[in-house]
Amino acid sequence: MINRQALIGLLGANIMKSLAPALHTDAFAAAGIAGHYHLMDVDRLPGRTLPGLLDAVKTAGFLGANVTFPFKQAIIPLLDALSPEARRIGAVNTVVIDRTGRTAGHNTDCSGFRLSFADGLGRAAAEGKTAVLVGAGGAGSAVAFALLDLGLKTLIVHDQDTARAAALVADVVTHFGAGRGRMAGRLSSEIAAADGVVNATPIGMSGFPGVPLPVEALRPEHWVADVIYSPMETALIEAAAAAGARTLTGGGMCVYQAVDAFRLFTGIDPDVARMHQTFDAALAARDAVS
């Protein structure tokens, strides 16, 4: 049983538009807990390092912290333990801290994307299909495992860091078998021949303008997903919709990963429908002043 007061937060860069505080604060209120969600943005905290921030939240008695770009893989060596899912994926987005200060890393991005994809596009969009994943970092690793869990036949991975892309392909092959993953060749050709594409890079997020892939390769038969929700309609999602493709924004992933993270932090199952409503209200409020 946790105390009726609680602290959690988010470690990352360019996170001041995050809706995580609204989601978790409302979930705390619904549970009768005086909880606070604190944003620790390294862009606003010059000189602060990831090890220093992790030590600070442990000292302050946080129940834990979410972790986002660029720390989802960098935080792993700093933790005392990893869940089987986080170890499998090789990325952490949720750190739980026990009463002794011991840290355990979890990954709720994978389940979050998997549930969002099933809701928004349907499992049939992945089963037996081929998809191109752009971005092989922490978010990309979670998306890769989620898609293969959904029955994707072949995952084609592209990243500007070819070593990172190769490492993710190797992980996919290790866990799912030969032929389930490979490196991308010419990106436009790979996308044109695939059933779908996912952006798991920061490109398109507020502060990181642009489009992460050649949109001229998109067709009405494609589905296109983005993990970003700031803004909700990224330039990629707008271009995909204009091409007639089915689209999936990062909003559902944000909600579902928060549901699982809140459960890990508190041991309490939040109301999923209420969290969706809170997300919609917080998004409207944020966009009204953007």
Secondary structure by P-SEA (a helix, b strand, c coil): ccccccccccccccccccaaaaaaaaaaaaaccbbbbbbbcccccccccaaaaaaaaaaacccbbbbccccccccccccccccaaaaaaccccbbbbccccbbbbbbaaaaaaaaaaaacccccccccbbbbbccccaaaaaaaaaaaaacccbbbbbbcaaaaaaaaaaaaaaccccccbbbbccaaaaaaaccbbbbccccccccccccccccccccccbbbbbccccccccaaaaaaaaaccccccaaaaaaaaaaaaaaaaccccccaaaaaaaaaaaaaaaaaac
